[in-house]
Amino acid sequence: MPARLAEIIAAGEVIERPASAVKEMLENAVDAGATEIEISIVKGGKARIEVNDNGSGIVPQDLPLAIERHATSKIHDEKDLERIRTFGFRGEALASLAAAGELTIESRAIGSDHGMGLRTIPGQPVQDPYPVARATGTTVRFEKLFATVPARRKFLRTDATEKQRVRDIIRVFVIAHPEIGFRFVSDGRMVWNYAPSSLEDRLNEVYPDTPWLPVDLDAVRYRLTGLLSQPQRTHGNGSNIAVFVNRRFVRDPLLRKAVQNGYERHIPPGRWPIGAVFLDVLPEDIDVNVHPAKTEIRFVNPGGMFAEIRGAVRQAIAGHRTPPGRGTGDTNSAIVDPDRTGTVGTPADSPSDAAHYPSSASSARVFSMADARQQATVYRPDPGTLMDQSNLRPLGNLGQRYLLYIEGDSLVIVDQHAAHERVRYDRIVAALDSGDTGPIQELLVPDVFAAEPEELSGFRTGGDWLSRTGFLIESFGPETLRIRAVPQWFRGDPRPAVRETLTELARYKVPAAIEAEAHKVAASLACRGSILSGRNVSVQEQAELLKHLLDTPGADTCPHGRPTFRRMSVGELDRWFGR
């Protein structure tokens, strides 16, 4: 095989498009210890890519070697492959660039009194190095990608598409290295200009207005750190979660899935968190040399790592939730009567029990919202009344869907159905985990009904599972079932909830399958019979619901991942109204 053809084939494994060229150039800049990096592209990188850094530079005598394939200063023997701590190590990046387009390197090493330059054109002899006047660091200029390989060039996309892919690669480095300043220029226009900062400040620049929760796991042979979005801020795909192993960006499905699974039952199915996680692993426990572009990785013990990372994410979510009524808001604001100036109540120094809330109709009044054709029940609690040791003060029930509260200088809106669903779900799961159904109540008259074939099938497979949640169901004939008792917390007609759950249980052929998917069945059972939208909720019910919600782990979301409440600050409302 001719040497030129071999070079083109090898280069094609590393340089697929402008974005992959940018990746290789940025890795070299980071390895050189740069603290400032500027990336400039023309026509999405197809015409020109230039990366300028202030790193340690290349000594003059090594400059001709830089474009030789497999020439590297980062490893010396095969043992070094077991403890790789740099991004580049195979000596292929610059050689591949030289084979795929016109390449110019200008560099001045630390301690050198001047810089040196080198230019290569595919198919032509390499020019001799020439002196250049420049500061310490390196500039790599790559032009006319695949100009001599039309078969490869025709697969490139539009300038806009290639530019977006370059942006995506740069963003990975921007997040991975907040200590480095990055500038990105496209067709002469500044796109990004990030000064060196902390990870949190850098993420706030990349994803504004995102509430973060820190993740920290110190395992035996690795350390996991990072910042992930709180459950109320998610994305429709996983493109906005970056996973780094020893600061190297990897597309590892196991790690990404471990993070997503940590959010299970906190965000809706199919949604992904935003943020970045950093896995620092002993070099001997991973193999980074399994993919030409080094974007895949192999772990020694992937299964155990998956479970530990998932658990760390779950713990982070549980440890940083701020349920309604437990914020840091000012508790001395007054509740405003919508029809009068002044106030109708102020909080006391100590909370009162929920039972002190007025329960008669005379304690509430209704005002009309004519435009929306909705009603909001506004009641006046006794002066100082709070909702069970919280900082919340009630405003009423809006549209028979939402409970409204004031918390300091914020408005808190609680979805009554989602909140009730979360409370019931946790009770069901607690009964399943402990093996104790808790208090149950026998029905005065057992509810007997003729069961459909699917319901009978579900009873045969999952009747015991259902009884462990507190719903005691018995066979009462060949095609008849009887509901004898329900959990004490259950309210309403049990038959619809039981029948729908039995139908769902029929999907599982063996009890073990139900156990494997227990949280899904429990979520469905919790949903059936919960306080539905469109139903007036009494003041007493509101107080009881909020009390239980505050004591429920993971109260931010229902078991299907939908939010149970939304907190809107005065500042957010000001921005909404353009103040």
KEKOL-786636 format. One record per residue (C-alpha): residue number from 1; residue in three letters; x, y, z. Coordinates in Angstrom, 1 decimal. Layout:
N
REC num residu     xx     yy     zz
REC NUM    ALA      X      Y      Z
...
END
This chain:
579
REC num residu     xx     yy     zz
REC   1    MET    0.0    0.0    0.0
REC   2    PRO    1.4    3.4   -0.9
REC   3    ALA    2.5    5.5    2.1
REC   4    ARG    0.2    8.4    1.1
REC   5    LEU   -2.9    6.1    1.0
REC   6    ALA   -2.0    4.5    4.3
REC   7    GLU   -1.8    8.0    5.8
REC   8    ILE   -5.2    9.0    4.5
REC   9    ILE   -6.8    5.8    5.8
REC  10    ALA   -5.2    6.3    9.3
REC  11    ALA   -6.2   10.0    9.3
REC  12    GLY   -9.8    9.1    8.5
REC  13    GLU  -10.0    7.1   11.7
REC  14    VAL   -9.1   10.2   13.8
REC  15    ILE  -10.3   13.2   11.7
REC  16    GLU  -13.9   12.6   10.6
REC  17    ARG  -15.0   16.2   10.4
REC  18    PRO  -14.0   19.7   11.6
REC  19    ALA  -15.2   18.9   15.2
REC  20    SER  -12.9   15.9   15.5
REC  21    ALA  -10.0   18.1   14.3
REC  22    VAL  -10.9   20.7   17.0
REC  23    LYS  -11.0   18.0   19.6
REC  24    GLU   -7.5   16.8   18.8
REC  25    MET   -6.1   20.3   18.8
REC  26    LEU   -7.7   21.2   22.1
REC  27    GLU   -6.4   18.1   23.8
REC  28    ASN   -2.9   19.0   22.8
REC  29    ALA   -3.4   22.5   24.1
REC  30    VAL   -4.7   21.3   27.5
REC  31    ASP   -1.8   18.7   27.7
REC  32    ALA    0.6   21.7   27.2
REC  33    GLY   -0.8   23.3   30.3
REC  34    ALA   -2.5   26.2   28.6
REC  35    THR   -4.6   28.7   30.7
REC  36    GLU   -5.9   30.6   27.7
REC  37    ILE   -7.1   29.0   24.5
REC  38    GLU   -8.7   30.6   21.4
REC  39    ILE  -10.5   28.7   18.7
REC  40    SER  -11.3   30.3   15.4
REC  41    ILE  -13.1   28.6   12.5
REC  42    VAL  -14.2   29.7    9.0
REC  43    LYS  -17.1   28.1    7.2
REC  44    GLY  -17.9   25.6   10.0
REC  45    GLY  -14.2   24.6   10.1
REC  46    LYS  -14.2   23.2    6.5
REC  47    ALA  -12.1   26.2    5.3
REC  48    ARG  -10.0   26.9    8.3
REC  49    ILE   -9.5   25.9   12.0
REC  50    GLU   -7.0   27.8   14.2
REC  51    VAL   -6.3   27.0   17.8
REC  52    ASN   -4.0   29.3   19.7
REC  53    ASP   -2.8   28.6   23.3
REC  54    ASN   -0.4   29.9   25.9
REC  55    GLY    0.9   26.5   26.9
REC  56    SER    4.5   25.2   27.3
REC  57    GLY    5.1   25.1   23.5
REC  58    ILE    7.3   22.8   21.4
REC  59    VAL   11.1   23.0   21.5
REC  60    PRO   12.5   23.8   18.0
REC  61    GLN   14.3   20.4   17.5
REC  62    ASP   11.0   18.5   18.2
REC  63    LEU    8.9   20.5   15.7
REC  64    PRO    9.6   18.3   12.7
REC  65    LEU    8.9   15.2   14.8
REC  66    ALA    5.5   16.6   15.8
REC  67    ILE    3.9   15.7   12.5
REC  68    GLU    5.5   12.2   12.3
REC  69    ARG    3.0    9.4   13.0
REC  70    HIS    3.5    7.7   16.4
REC  71    ALA    5.9   10.3   17.5
REC  72    THR    5.0   11.2   21.1
REC  73    SER    6.7   12.5   24.2
REC  74    LYS    3.8   11.3   26.5
REC  75    ILE    4.6    7.6   26.8
REC  76    HIS    7.9    5.7   26.7
REC  77    ASP    7.1    2.0   27.2
REC  78    GLU    4.2   -0.4   27.3
REC  79    LYS    3.8    0.1   31.1
REC  80    ASP    2.9    3.7   30.5
REC  81    LEU   -0.3    2.5   28.7
REC  82    GLU   -1.5    1.3   32.1
REC  83    ARG   -1.2    4.7   33.7
REC  84    ILE   -2.2    7.3   31.1
REC  85    ARG   -2.8   10.7   32.5
REC  86    THR   -2.7   12.8   29.4
REC  87    PHE   -5.3   13.3   26.6
REC  88    GLY   -3.0   12.5   23.8
REC  89    PHE   -0.5    9.7   23.9
REC  90    ARG   -0.5    7.9   20.5
REC  91    GLY    1.2   10.6   18.4
REC  92    GLU   -1.5   10.5   15.7
REC  93    ALA   -3.3   13.9   16.1
REC  94    LEU   -0.9   16.2   14.2
REC  95    ALA    0.1   13.5   11.7
REC  96    SER   -3.6   12.9   10.9
REC  97    LEU   -4.2   16.6   10.5
REC  98    ALA   -1.2   16.9    8.1
REC  99    ALA   -2.7   14.0    6.0
REC 100    ALA   -6.2   15.5    5.9
REC 101    GLY   -5.5   19.1    5.0
REC 102    GLU   -2.9   21.9    5.0
REC 103    LEU   -1.3   22.3    8.4
REC 104    THR    0.7   25.1    9.9
REC 105    ILE    2.3   24.9   13.4
REC 106    GLU    3.9   27.9   15.0
REC 107    SER    5.3   27.4   18.5
REC 108    ARG    7.6   28.9   21.1
REC 109    ALA    8.7   26.8   24.0
REC 110    ILE    9.2   28.0   27.6
REC 111    GLY   12.8   29.3   27.8
REC 112    SER   13.3   29.7   24.0
REC 113    ASP   14.2   33.2   22.7
REC 114    HIS   12.1   32.8   19.6
REC 115    GLY    9.5   30.6   18.0
REC 116    MET    9.6   28.2   15.0
REC 117    GLY    7.0   27.5   12.4
REC 118    LEU    6.3   24.5   10.1
REC 119    ARG    3.9   24.1    7.2
REC 120    THR    2.8   20.9    5.4
REC 121    ILE    0.6   20.4    2.3
REC 122    PRO   -0.7   16.9    1.5
REC 123    GLY    1.2   15.3   -1.3
REC 124    GLN    4.1   17.8   -1.1
REC 125    PRO    7.4   17.6    0.7
REC 126    VAL    7.5   19.1    4.2
REC 127    GLN    8.9   22.6    4.2
REC 128    ASP   11.9   23.4    6.5
REC 129    PRO   11.0   25.0    9.8
REC 130    TYR   11.2   28.8    9.8
REC 131    PRO   11.6   31.3   12.7
REC 132    VAL    8.5   33.2   13.9
REC 133    ALA    8.1   36.0   16.5
REC 134    ARG    5.5   35.0   19.0
REC 135    ALA    4.8   34.6   22.7
REC 136    THR    5.2   31.3   24.5
REC 137    GLY    2.6   28.8   23.4
REC 138    THR    1.4   27.2   20.1
REC 139    THR   -0.8   28.0   17.2
REC 140    VAL   -2.1   25.2   15.0
REC 141    ARG   -3.8   26.3   11.8
REC 142    PHE   -5.6   23.6    9.8
REC 143    GLU   -7.0   24.5    6.3
REC 144    LYS   -8.9   22.9    3.5
REC 145    LEU  -10.1   19.8    5.2
REC 146    PHE  -10.2   16.8    2.8
REC 147    ALA   -9.5   19.1   -0.1
REC 148    THR   -7.4   16.3   -1.7
REC 149    VAL  -10.0   13.6   -0.8
REC 150    PRO  -13.3   14.6   -2.4
REC 151    ALA  -14.9   11.3   -1.5
REC 152    ARG  -14.5   12.2    2.2
REC 153    ARG  -15.4   15.9    1.8
REC 154    LYS  -18.8   15.2    0.2
REC 155    PHE  -20.0   13.6    3.4
REC 156    LEU  -19.5   16.9    5.4
REC 157    ARG  -22.7   18.7    6.2
REC 158    THR  -23.6   22.4    5.8
REC 159    ASP  -21.4   25.1    7.3
REC 160    ALA  -24.1   25.7   10.0
REC 161    THR  -24.3   22.0   11.0
REC 162    GLU  -20.5   21.6   11.2
REC 163    LYS  -20.3   24.8   13.2
REC 164    GLN  -22.8   23.4   15.7
REC 165    ARG  -20.7   20.3   16.1
REC 166    VAL  -17.6   22.3   16.7
REC 167    ARG  -19.6   24.3   19.3
REC 168    ASP  -20.6   21.0   21.0
REC 169    ILE  -17.0   19.9   21.2
REC 170    ILE  -15.7   23.2   22.5
REC 171    ARG  -18.5   23.2   25.1
REC 172    VAL  -17.2   19.9   26.4
REC 173    PHE  -13.8   21.4   27.1
REC 174    VAL  -15.3   24.6   28.5
REC 175    ILE  -17.1   22.5   31.1
REC 176    ALA  -14.3   20.1   31.7
REC 177    HIS  -11.7   22.8   32.3
REC 178    PRO  -13.3   25.8   34.0
REC 179    GLU   -9.8   26.9   35.1
REC 180    ILE   -9.0   27.6   31.5
REC 181    GLY  -10.2   30.7   29.6
REC 182    PHE  -11.8   29.9   26.2
REC 183    ARG  -12.6   32.2   23.3
REC 184    PHE  -14.5   30.9   20.3
REC 185    VAL  -14.6   32.9   17.0
REC 186    SER  -16.6   31.9   14.0
REC 187    ASP  -16.3   33.6   10.6
REC 188    GLY  -14.7   36.6   12.4
REC 189    ARG  -17.5   37.0   15.0
REC 190    MET  -17.0   36.2   18.7
REC 191    VAL  -19.3   33.4   19.9
REC 192    TRP  -18.0   32.7   23.4
REC 193    ASN  -15.6   34.4   25.7
REC 194    TYR  -15.2   32.5   29.0
REC 195    ALA  -12.8   33.7   31.6
REC 196    PRO  -11.2   31.2   34.0
REC 197    SER  -13.7   30.4   36.8
REC 198    SER  -15.1   27.6   39.1
REC 199    LEU  -17.1   24.7   37.8
REC 200    GLU  -20.4   26.2   39.2
REC 201    ASP  -19.7   29.6   37.7
REC 202    ARG  -18.8   28.0   34.3
REC 203    LEU  -22.0   25.9   34.3
REC 204    ASN  -24.1   29.0   35.2
REC 205    GLU  -22.7   30.7   32.1
REC 206    VAL  -23.4   27.7   29.9
REC 207    TYR  -26.8   26.9   31.4
REC 208    PRO  -28.2   30.1   33.0
REC 209    ASP  -30.9   29.9   35.7
REC 210    THR  -30.3   26.3   36.4
REC 211    PRO  -30.5   25.2   40.1
REC 212    TRP  -27.6   22.8   40.8
REC 213    LEU  -27.1   20.0   43.3
REC 214    PRO  -23.6   18.7   44.0
REC 215    VAL  -22.8   15.0   43.7
REC 216    ASP  -19.9   13.6   45.7
REC 217    LEU  -18.9    9.9   46.0
REC 218    ASP  -15.6    8.8   47.5
REC 219    ALA  -15.4    5.1   46.6
REC 220    VAL  -12.5    2.7   47.2
REC 221    ARG  -10.8    3.0   43.8
REC 222    TYR  -12.5    6.1   42.3
REC 223    ARG  -14.0    9.4   43.2
REC 224    LEU  -17.1   11.0   41.6
REC 225    THR  -17.8   14.7   41.8
REC 226    GLY  -20.0   17.1   39.8
REC 227    LEU  -23.0   19.3   39.5
REC 228    LEU  -26.3   18.1   38.2
REC 229    SER  -29.6   20.0   37.7
REC 230    GLN  -32.3   19.7   40.3
REC 231    PRO  -35.2   17.6   39.1
REC 232    GLN  -37.3   20.6   38.0
REC 233    ARG  -34.8   21.4   35.2
REC 234    THR  -34.4   18.6   32.7
REC 235    HIS  -33.8   18.1   28.9
REC 236    GLY  -35.5   15.9   26.3
REC 237    ASN  -32.3   14.0   25.6
REC 238    GLY  -28.9   13.4   27.2
REC 239    SER  -26.9   15.8   25.1
REC 240    ASN  -26.6   18.3   28.0
REC 241    ILE  -25.1   16.0   30.5
REC 242    ALA  -21.3   15.7   30.1
REC 243    VAL  -19.5   12.7   31.6
REC 244    PHE  -15.7   12.9   32.1
REC 245    VAL  -13.3   10.1   33.2
REC 246    ASN  -10.0   11.5   34.4
REC 247    ARG  -11.2   14.8   32.8
REC 248    ARG  -11.5   13.0   29.4
REC 249    PHE  -15.0   13.4   27.8
REC 250    VAL  -16.4    9.9   27.1
REC 251    ARG  -19.7    8.7   25.5
REC 252    ASP  -20.1    5.9   28.0
REC 253    PRO  -23.7    4.6   28.0
REC 254    LEU  -23.2    2.9   31.4
REC 255    LEU  -22.2    6.1   33.2
REC 256    ARG  -24.9    8.2   31.6
REC 257    LYS  -27.5    5.6   32.4
REC 258    ALA  -26.3    5.4   36.0
REC 259    VAL  -26.9    9.2   36.3
REC 260    GLN  -30.3    9.1   34.6
REC 261    ASN  -31.4    6.1   36.8
REC 262    GLY  -30.5    8.1   39.9
REC 263    TYR  -33.3   10.5   38.9
REC 264    GLU  -35.8    7.7   38.6
REC 265    ARG  -39.2    8.7   40.0
REC 266    HIS  -37.9   12.3   40.3
REC 267    ILE  -38.2   13.2   36.6
REC 268    PRO  -40.6   12.0   33.9
REC 269    PRO  -39.6    9.0   31.8
REC 270    GLY  -37.5   10.1   28.8
REC 271    ARG  -36.2   13.2   30.4
REC 272    TRP  -32.5   13.8   31.3
REC 273    PRO  -30.7   16.0   33.8
REC 274    ILE  -28.3   18.8   32.8
REC 275    GLY  -24.8   19.2   34.1
REC 276    ALA  -21.4   17.5   34.4
REC 277    VAL  -20.0   14.6   36.4
REC 278    PHE  -16.3   13.8   36.8
REC 279    LEU  -15.0   10.4   37.5
REC 280    ASP  -11.5   10.2   38.7
REC 281    VAL  -10.3    6.6   38.4
REC 282    LEU   -7.0    4.8   39.0
REC 283    PRO   -5.4    4.7   35.5
REC 284    GLU   -4.8    0.9   35.8
REC 285    ASP   -8.6    0.4   36.3
REC 286    ILE   -9.5    1.7   32.8
REC 287    ASP   -8.5    1.2   29.2
REC 288    VAL   -8.8    4.4   27.1
REC 289    ASN   -7.1    2.9   24.1
REC 290    VAL  -10.2    1.2   22.7
REC 291    HIS  -11.4    3.8   20.2
REC 292    PRO   -9.5    5.8   17.6
REC 293    ALA  -11.0    9.1   18.9
REC 294    LYS  -10.7    8.0   22.6
REC 295    THR  -14.4    8.7   23.3
REC 296    GLU  -15.1    5.2   24.6
REC 297    ILE  -13.6    3.6   27.7
REC 298    ARG  -13.4    0.2   29.3
REC 299    PHE  -13.8   -0.3   33.1
REC 300    VAL  -12.5   -3.1   35.3
REC 301    ASN  -15.7   -3.3   37.4
REC 302    PRO  -18.5   -1.6   35.6
REC 303    GLY  -21.4   -3.3   37.4
REC 304    GLY  -20.5   -2.2   40.9
REC 305    MET  -19.6    1.3   39.7
REC 306    PHE  -23.1    1.7   38.1
REC 307    ALA  -24.9    0.9   41.4
REC 308    GLU  -22.7    3.2   43.5
REC 309    ILE  -23.0    6.1   41.1
REC 310    ARG  -26.8    5.7   40.8
REC 311    GLY  -27.0    5.7   44.6
REC 312    ALA  -24.8    8.8   44.9
REC 313    VAL  -27.1   10.7   42.6
REC 314    ARG  -30.2    9.6   44.5
REC 315    GLN  -28.6   10.7   47.7
REC 316    ALA  -27.7   14.1   46.2
REC 317    ILE  -31.3   14.6   45.2
REC 318    ALA  -32.7   13.6   48.6
REC 319    GLY  -30.2   15.7   50.5
REC 320    HIS  -30.7   19.0   48.6
REC 321    ARG  -34.5   19.2   48.2
REC 322    THR  -36.2   22.3   49.6
REC 323    PRO  -39.8   21.4   50.2
REC 324    PRO  -42.4   24.1   50.4
REC 325    GLY  -42.5   25.8   53.8
REC 326    ARG  -38.9   25.0   54.6
REC 327    GLY  -37.2   27.7   52.7
REC 328    THR  -35.4   30.7   54.1
REC 329    GLY  -38.1   33.2   53.3
REC 330    ASP  -39.3   36.0   55.6
REC 331    THR  -42.2   34.7   57.7
REC 332    ASN  -43.4   38.1   58.7
REC 333    SER  -45.2   39.0   55.4
REC 334    ALA  -48.9   39.6   55.7
REC 335    ILE  -51.6   37.8   53.7
REC 336    VAL  -53.3   40.4   51.5
REC 337    ASP  -57.1   40.4   51.1
REC 338    PRO  -57.7   40.7   47.4
REC 339    ASP  -60.7   43.0   47.9
REC 340    ARG  -59.2   45.4   50.5
REC 341    THR  -56.1   47.2   51.2
REC 342    GLY  -54.3   46.2   54.4
REC 343    THR  -53.9   42.7   55.8
REC 344    VAL  -56.1   40.1   57.2
REC 345    GLY  -53.6   38.1   59.1
REC 346    THR  -49.9   37.9   60.2
REC 347    PRO  -48.0   34.9   61.3
REC 348    ALA  -47.3   34.1   64.9
REC 349    ASP  -44.0   33.2   66.4
REC 350    SER  -44.9   29.6   66.7
REC 351    PRO  -47.0   27.4   64.4
REC 352    SER  -50.3   26.0   65.2
REC 353    ASP  -51.6   22.5   64.6
REC 354    ALA  -53.5   21.8   61.4
REC 355    ALA  -56.6   21.0   63.5
REC 356    HIS  -56.9   24.7   64.4
REC 357    TYR  -57.8   25.6   60.8
REC 358    PRO  -61.4   26.6   60.4
REC 359    SER  -63.4   23.9   58.7
REC 360    SER  -66.8   25.4   58.3
REC 361    ALA  -68.0   27.1   55.1
REC 362    SER  -68.4   30.4   57.0
REC 363    SER  -64.6   30.6   57.3
REC 364    ALA  -64.1   30.9   53.6
REC 365    ARG  -65.4   33.2   50.8
REC 366    VAL  -65.2   33.0   47.0
REC 367    PHE  -64.2   35.7   44.6
REC 368    SER  -64.8   35.6   40.9
REC 369    MET  -62.1   35.6   38.2
REC 370    ALA  -64.4   36.5   35.3
REC 371    ASP  -61.9   36.4   32.5
REC 372    ALA  -60.7   32.9   33.3
REC 373    ARG  -64.1   31.6   34.4
REC 374    GLN  -62.3   30.0   37.4
REC 375    GLN  -62.7   30.4   41.2
REC 376    ALA  -60.3   30.6   44.0
REC 377    THR  -61.4   29.9   47.5
REC 378    VAL  -59.7   32.3   49.9
REC 379    TYR  -59.9   31.7   53.6
REC 380    ARG  -58.7   33.8   56.6
REC 381    PRO  -56.8   31.7   59.1
REC 382    ASP  -56.5   32.9   62.6
REC 383    PRO  -53.7   35.4   63.1
REC 384    GLY  -50.5   33.6   63.1
REC 385    THR  -51.8   30.3   61.8
REC 386    LEU  -49.2   28.4   59.8
REC 387    MET  -49.4   25.0   58.0
REC 388    ASP  -47.9   22.6   60.5
REC 389    GLN  -44.4   23.9   61.5
REC 390    SER  -43.8   25.5   58.1
REC 391    ASN  -43.3   29.0   56.9
REC 392    LEU  -46.2   28.6   54.5
REC 393    ARG  -49.3   30.8   54.8
REC 394    PRO  -52.3   29.6   52.8
REC 395    LEU  -54.1   31.7   50.1
REC 396    GLY  -56.6   29.2   48.8
REC 397    ASN  -57.5   26.6   46.1
REC 398    LEU  -57.2   27.8   42.5
REC 399    GLY  -59.2   26.2   39.8
REC 400    GLN  -59.8   23.1   41.9
REC 401    ARG  -56.2   22.1   40.9
REC 402    TYR  -53.7   24.1   42.8
REC 403    LEU  -53.1   25.1   46.4
REC 404    LEU  -51.6   28.5   46.8
REC 405    TYR  -49.3   29.7   49.6
REC 406    ILE  -47.0   32.5   50.5
REC 407    GLU  -43.5   31.6   51.7
REC 408    GLY  -41.6   34.8   52.6
REC 409    ASP  -41.2   36.7   49.4
REC 410    SER  -42.2   33.7   47.2
REC 411    LEU  -45.4   32.3   45.9
REC 412    VAL  -45.7   28.5   46.3
REC 413    ILE  -48.1   26.6   44.1
REC 414    VAL  -48.8   22.9   45.0
REC 415    ASP  -50.4   20.5   42.5
REC 416    GLN  -52.9   18.8   44.8
REC 417    HIS  -53.1   15.6   42.8
REC 418    ALA  -49.3   15.2   42.3
REC 419    ALA  -48.7   15.9   46.0
REC 420    HIS  -51.3   13.4   47.1
REC 421    GLU  -49.9   10.9   44.7
REC 422    ARG  -46.4   11.2   46.2
REC 423    VAL  -47.6   10.8   49.8
REC 424    ARG  -49.6    7.7   48.9
REC 425    TYR  -46.7    6.3   46.9
REC 426    ASP  -44.3    6.6   49.8
REC 427    ARG  -46.8    4.8   52.1
REC 428    ILE  -47.2    1.9   49.7
REC 429    VAL  -43.4    1.6   49.2
REC 430    ALA  -42.8    1.7   52.9
REC 431    ALA  -45.3   -1.1   53.5
REC 432    LEU  -43.6   -3.2   50.8
REC 433    ASP  -40.1   -2.5   52.1
REC 434    SER  -40.9   -3.2   55.7
REC 435    GLY  -43.3   -6.1   55.2
REC 436    ASP  -45.7   -4.2   57.5
REC 437    THR  -49.0   -3.0   55.9
REC 438    GLY  -49.6   -0.6   58.7
REC 439    PRO  -53.0    0.1   60.1
REC 440    ILE  -55.8   -1.2   57.9
REC 441    GLN  -59.5   -0.8   58.1
REC 442    GLU  -62.0   -3.6   57.5
REC 443    LEU  -64.9   -2.6   55.3
REC 444    LEU  -68.3   -2.7   57.2
REC 445    VAL  -69.7   -4.4   54.1
REC 446    PRO  -67.1   -6.2   52.0
REC 447    ASP  -67.2   -5.1   48.4
REC 448    VAL  -68.0   -8.0   46.1
REC 449    PHE  -67.7   -7.7   42.3
REC 450    ALA  -67.7   -9.9   39.2
REC 451    ALA  -64.1   -9.9   37.9
REC 452    GLU  -63.1   -9.7   34.3
REC 453    PRO  -60.7  -12.5   33.1
REC 454    GLU  -57.7  -10.0   33.2
REC 455    GLU  -58.6   -9.0   36.7
REC 456    LEU  -58.7  -12.7   37.8
REC 457    SER  -55.3  -13.2   36.1
REC 458    GLY  -53.9  -10.2   37.9
REC 459    PHE  -55.3  -11.5   41.2
REC 460    ARG  -53.7  -14.9   40.8
REC 461    THR  -50.3  -13.4   40.0
REC 462    GLY  -50.3  -10.3   42.2
REC 463    GLY  -52.9  -10.8   44.9
REC 464    ASP  -50.3  -11.4   47.5
REC 465    TRP  -48.4   -8.3   46.4
REC 466    LEU  -51.5   -6.2   46.7
REC 467    SER  -52.3   -7.5   50.2
REC 468    ARG  -48.8   -6.4   51.3
REC 469    THR  -49.8   -2.8   50.5
REC 470    GLY  -52.9   -3.1   52.8
REC 471    PHE  -55.5   -4.0   50.2
REC 472    LEU  -57.0   -7.4   51.3
REC 473    ILE  -58.6   -9.0   48.3
REC 474    GLU  -60.1  -12.5   48.4
REC 475    SER  -61.6  -15.0   46.0
REC 476    PHE  -65.4  -15.2   46.4
REC 477    GLY  -66.3  -17.7   43.8
REC 478    PRO  -65.0  -18.8   40.4
REC 479    GLU  -65.3  -15.4   38.8
REC 480    THR  -65.9  -13.1   41.8
REC 481    LEU  -63.5  -11.2   44.1
REC 482    ARG  -64.1   -9.5   47.4
REC 483    ILE  -62.4   -6.4   48.8
REC 484    ARG  -62.3   -7.0   52.6
REC 485    ALA  -60.0   -4.3   53.9
REC 486    VAL  -58.0   -1.2   52.7
REC 487    PRO  -55.1    0.8   54.2
REC 488    GLN  -56.2    3.2   56.8
REC 489    TRP  -54.9    6.1   54.8
REC 490    PHE  -57.1    5.2   51.8
REC 491    ARG  -60.1    7.4   51.1
REC 492    GLY  -62.9    7.0   48.6
REC 493    ASP  -64.3    4.0   46.7
REC 494    PRO  -61.6    1.2   46.6
REC 495    ARG  -63.2   -0.8   43.8
REC 496    PRO  -61.9    1.3   40.8
REC 497    ALA  -58.4    1.5   42.2
REC 498    VAL  -58.3   -2.3   42.9
REC 499    ARG  -59.7   -3.3   39.6
REC 500    GLU  -57.4   -1.1   37.6
REC 501    THR  -54.4   -2.3   39.6
REC 502    LEU  -55.4   -5.9   39.0
REC 503    THR  -55.6   -5.3   35.3
REC 504    GLU  -52.1   -3.9   35.4
REC 505    LEU  -50.8   -6.8   37.5
REC 506    ALA  -52.1   -9.1   34.8
REC 507    ARG  -49.3   -7.9   32.5
REC 508    TYR  -46.8   -9.8   34.7
REC 509    LYS  -46.7  -13.5   34.3
REC 510    VAL  -44.9  -14.4   37.6
REC 511    PRO  -44.7  -12.7   41.0
REC 512    ALA  -41.0  -12.2   40.6
REC 513    ALA  -41.7   -9.9   37.6
REC 514    ILE  -43.9   -7.8   39.8
REC 515    GLU  -41.2   -7.4   42.4
REC 516    ALA  -38.8   -6.3   39.7
REC 517    GLU  -41.2   -3.5   38.6
REC 518    ALA  -42.7   -2.9   42.0
REC 519    HIS  -42.1    0.9   42.0
REC 520    LYS  -44.0    1.2   38.7
REC 521    VAL  -47.0   -0.7   40.0
REC 522    ALA  -46.9    1.2   43.3
REC 523    ALA  -46.9    4.5   41.3
REC 524    SER  -49.9    3.5   39.4
REC 525    LEU  -51.7    2.4   42.5
REC 526    ALA  -50.9    5.6   44.3
REC 527    CYS  -52.3    7.6   41.3
REC 528    ARG  -55.6    5.8   41.4
REC 529    GLY  -57.9    7.4   44.0
REC 530    SER  -55.6   10.3   44.7
REC 531    ILE  -57.1   13.8   45.0
REC 532    LEU  -57.9   14.6   41.4
REC 533    SER  -57.8   17.9   39.6
REC 534    GLY  -61.3   19.4   39.5
REC 535    ARG  -62.2   18.6   43.1
REC 536    ASN  -62.6   21.0   45.9
REC 537    VAL  -60.3   20.2   48.8
REC 538    SER  -61.3   21.3   52.2
REC 539    VAL  -59.1   23.4   54.4
REC 540    GLN  -58.6   20.5   56.7
REC 541    GLU  -57.6   18.2   53.8
REC 542    GLN  -55.2   20.9   52.6
REC 543    ALA  -53.5   21.1   56.0
REC 544    GLU  -53.3   17.3   56.3
REC 545    LEU  -51.9   16.9   52.8
REC 546    LEU  -49.2   19.5   53.3
REC 547    LYS  -48.2   18.1   56.6
REC 548    HIS  -47.6   14.7   55.1
REC 549    LEU  -45.9   16.1   52.0
REC 550    LEU  -43.4   17.9   54.2
REC 551    ASP  -42.5   14.6   55.9
REC 552    THR  -42.2   12.7   52.6
REC 553    PRO  -38.7   12.0   51.1
REC 554    GLY  -38.5   13.2   47.5
REC 555    ALA  -41.6   15.4   47.9
REC 556    ASP  -40.5   17.6   45.0
REC 557    THR  -42.0   15.2   42.4
REC 558    CYS  -44.7   12.7   42.1
REC 559    PRO  -43.7    9.0   41.5
REC 560    HIS  -44.0    9.6   37.7
REC 561    GLY  -41.5   12.5   37.9
REC 562    ARG  -43.9   15.5   37.6
REC 563    PRO  -43.3   18.3   40.0
REC 564    THR  -45.5   18.5   43.1
REC 565    PHE  -45.0   22.2   43.6
REC 566    ARG  -43.4   25.3   42.1
REC 567    ARG  -41.8   28.2   44.0
REC 568    MET  -41.9   31.6   42.3
REC 569    SER  -39.9   34.3   43.9
REC 570    VAL  -40.6   38.0   43.7
REC 571    GLY  -37.6   38.4   41.5
REC 572    GLU  -38.9   35.8   39.0
REC 573    LEU  -42.3   37.5   39.0
REC 574    ASP  -40.5   40.8   38.4
REC 575    ARG  -38.8   39.4   35.3
REC 576    TRP  -42.0   37.9   34.1
REC 577    PHE  -43.7   41.3   34.2
REC 578    GLY  -40.7   43.0   32.8
REC 579    ARG  -40.0   45.1   35.9
END
